[in-house]
Protein backbone atom coordinates (compact mmCIF):
# COMPACT_ATOMS: atom_id res chain seq x y z
CA UNK A 1 0.00 0.00 0.00
CA UNK A 2 1.36 3.45 -0.97
CA UNK A 3 2.31 5.91 1.73
CA UNK A 4 1.59 9.64 1.35
CA UNK A 5 -0.74 11.53 -0.90
CA UNK A 6 -1.99 9.92 -4.05
CA UNK A 7 -0.53 11.21 -7.32
CA UNK A 8 -2.88 12.69 -9.87
CA UNK A 9 -3.01 10.44 -12.94
CA UNK A 10 -0.97 11.67 -15.89
CA UNK A 11 -2.59 10.80 -19.21
CA UNK A 12 -0.69 12.12 -22.21
CA UNK A 13 -2.01 12.22 -25.76
CA UNK A 14 0.12 11.15 -28.72
CA UNK A 15 0.71 14.77 -29.71
CA UNK A 16 1.79 15.68 -26.18
CA UNK A 17 4.19 12.75 -26.06
CA UNK A 18 5.75 13.80 -29.39
CA UNK A 19 6.14 17.40 -28.21
CA UNK A 20 7.62 16.33 -24.90
CA UNK A 21 10.03 13.92 -26.57
CA UNK A 22 11.26 16.60 -28.95
CA UNK A 23 11.84 18.91 -25.98
CA UNK A 24 13.47 16.17 -23.92
CA UNK A 25 15.88 15.28 -26.75
CA UNK A 26 16.73 18.90 -27.58
CA UNK A 27 20.32 20.05 -27.34
CA UNK A 28 19.55 23.74 -27.84
CA UNK A 29 16.93 24.32 -25.12
CA UNK A 30 17.96 25.13 -21.55
CA UNK A 31 18.71 22.06 -19.44
CA UNK A 32 16.00 22.92 -16.93
CA UNK A 33 13.26 22.76 -19.60
CA UNK A 34 14.67 19.51 -21.02
CA UNK A 35 14.71 18.00 -17.54
CA UNK A 36 11.12 19.05 -16.90
CA UNK A 37 10.00 17.40 -20.13
CA UNK A 38 11.80 14.21 -19.08
CA UNK A 39 10.03 14.32 -15.72
CA UNK A 40 6.60 14.68 -17.34
CA UNK A 41 7.32 11.87 -19.81
CA UNK A 42 8.29 9.60 -16.93
CA UNK A 43 5.12 10.60 -15.08
CA UNK A 44 3.12 9.75 -18.21
CA UNK A 45 4.73 6.29 -18.16
CA UNK A 46 3.15 5.73 -14.70
CA UNK A 47 6.40 5.97 -12.72
CA UNK A 48 6.18 7.18 -9.15
CA UNK A 49 7.67 10.46 -8.05
CA UNK A 50 10.19 8.65 -5.85
CA UNK A 51 11.47 6.40 -8.62
CA UNK A 52 11.78 9.34 -11.03
CA UNK A 53 13.57 11.38 -8.39
CA UNK A 54 16.01 8.57 -7.60
CA UNK A 55 16.75 7.91 -11.28
CA UNK A 56 17.27 11.57 -12.14
CA UNK A 57 19.05 12.61 -8.94
CA UNK A 58 16.28 14.96 -7.81
CA UNK A 59 14.01 15.30 -4.79
CA UNK A 60 10.51 13.87 -4.83
CA UNK A 61 9.05 17.30 -4.18
CA UNK A 62 10.69 18.61 -7.36
CA UNK A 63 9.13 15.86 -9.44
CA UNK A 64 5.74 16.49 -7.83
CA UNK A 65 6.03 20.21 -8.52
CA UNK A 66 6.62 19.74 -12.24
CA UNK A 67 3.94 17.05 -12.48
CA UNK A 68 1.36 19.41 -11.01
CA UNK A 69 2.56 22.39 -13.04
CA UNK A 70 2.17 20.38 -16.26
CA UNK A 71 -1.28 19.15 -15.25
CA UNK A 72 -2.42 22.70 -14.48
CA UNK A 73 -0.63 24.76 -17.15
CA UNK A 74 0.58 22.37 -19.83
CA UNK A 75 3.80 23.27 -21.65
CA UNK A 76 3.54 26.86 -20.41
CA UNK A 77 4.15 25.52 -16.90
CA UNK A 78 7.73 24.55 -17.84
CA UNK A 79 8.87 28.16 -17.64
CA UNK A 80 9.73 29.62 -14.27
CA UNK A 81 7.39 32.12 -12.72
CA UNK A 82 8.47 35.75 -12.46
CA UNK A 83 10.00 36.34 -9.08
CA UNK A 84 10.02 39.61 -7.23
CA UNK A 85 13.44 41.17 -7.07
CA UNK A 86 15.05 44.03 -5.32
CA UNK A 87 13.36 47.33 -6.02
CA UNK A 88 15.24 49.97 -7.98
CA UNK A 89 17.45 52.24 -5.94
CA UNK A 90 17.34 55.22 -8.32
CA UNK A 91 14.35 56.64 -10.14
CA UNK A 92 14.23 57.41 -13.86
CA UNK A 93 14.68 61.14 -13.31
CA UNK A 94 18.04 60.52 -11.60
CA UNK A 95 19.28 58.41 -14.52
CA UNK A 96 18.11 61.09 -16.96
CA UNK A 97 19.86 63.78 -14.91
CA UNK A 98 23.19 61.93 -15.02
CA UNK A 99 22.94 61.27 -18.76
CA UNK A 100 21.90 64.84 -19.56
CA UNK A 101 24.72 66.23 -17.47
CA UNK A 102 27.22 64.01 -19.28
CA UNK A 103 25.90 65.03 -22.70
CA UNK A 104 25.12 68.72 -22.29
CA UNK A 105 27.47 70.21 -19.74
CA UNK A 106 31.17 70.40 -18.95
CA UNK A 107 32.68 69.77 -15.52
CA UNK A 108 32.86 72.73 -13.15
CA UNK A 109 36.55 72.12 -12.43
CA UNK A 110 37.51 73.36 -15.90
CA UNK A 111 38.13 69.97 -17.47
CA UNK A 112 37.21 69.52 -21.10
CA UNK A 113 35.22 66.34 -20.57
CA UNK A 114 33.53 64.24 -17.92
CA UNK A 115 35.18 61.23 -16.41
CA UNK A 116 33.15 58.58 -14.66
CA UNK A 117 34.54 59.66 -11.30
CA UNK A 118 33.88 63.38 -11.84
CA UNK A 119 30.36 62.65 -13.10
CA UNK A 120 29.68 60.45 -10.08
CA UNK A 121 30.96 63.09 -7.67
CA UNK A 122 28.92 65.84 -9.31
CA UNK A 123 25.67 63.85 -9.28
CA UNK A 124 26.08 62.09 -5.94
CA UNK A 125 26.07 58.48 -7.17
CA UNK A 126 28.77 55.84 -7.00
CA UNK A 127 31.35 55.65 -9.76
CA UNK A 128 30.41 52.05 -10.56
CA UNK A 129 26.75 53.05 -10.94
CA UNK A 130 27.71 55.98 -13.22
CA UNK A 131 29.89 53.65 -15.29
CA UNK A 132 27.07 51.10 -15.61
CA UNK A 133 24.56 53.70 -16.74
CA UNK A 134 26.91 55.21 -19.29
CA UNK A 135 27.89 51.77 -20.53
CA UNK A 136 24.27 50.70 -20.87
CA UNK A 137 23.53 53.50 -23.33
CA UNK A 138 27.01 53.18 -24.92
CA UNK A 139 27.95 56.72 -24.00
CA UNK A 140 31.68 57.35 -23.73
CA UNK A 141 32.18 60.97 -22.70
CA UNK A 142 35.97 60.58 -22.69
CA UNK A 143 35.99 59.94 -26.45
CA UNK A 144 35.57 62.87 -28.74
CA UNK A 145 33.53 62.42 -31.88
CA UNK A 146 35.03 65.38 -33.70
CA UNK A 147 37.63 65.27 -36.45
CA UNK A 148 40.85 66.98 -35.43
CA UNK A 149 43.14 68.60 -37.96
CA UNK A 150 46.79 67.80 -37.72
CA UNK A 151 49.31 70.48 -36.73
CA UNK A 152 51.88 68.86 -39.01
CA UNK A 153 52.80 71.23 -41.86
CA UNK A 154 53.40 68.37 -44.28
CA UNK A 155 50.22 66.45 -43.40
CA UNK A 156 48.58 67.02 -46.80
CA UNK A 157 51.68 65.84 -48.66
CA UNK A 158 51.96 62.73 -46.47
CA UNK A 159 48.28 62.02 -46.98
CA UNK A 160 48.67 62.27 -50.77
CA UNK A 161 51.67 59.94 -50.67
CA UNK A 162 49.70 57.32 -48.73
CA UNK A 163 46.77 57.54 -51.14
CA UNK A 164 49.14 57.24 -54.12
CA UNK A 165 50.73 54.11 -52.64
CA UNK A 166 47.32 52.46 -52.21
CA UNK A 167 46.09 53.43 -55.67
CA UNK A 168 49.36 52.71 -57.50
CA UNK A 169 51.27 50.03 -55.61
CA UNK A 170 54.94 49.68 -56.57
CA UNK A 171 55.79 46.76 -58.87
Secondary structure, 3 states (H helix, E strand, C coil): CCCCCCCCCCCCCHHHHHHHHHHHCCCCCCHHHHHHHHHHHHHHCCCCHHHHHHHHCCCHHHHHHHHHHHHHHHHHHHCCCCCCCCCCCCCHHHHHHHHHHHHHCCCCCCCCCCCHHHHHHHHCCCHHHHHHHHHHCCCCCCCCCCCCCCCCCCHHHHHHHHHHHHHCCCC
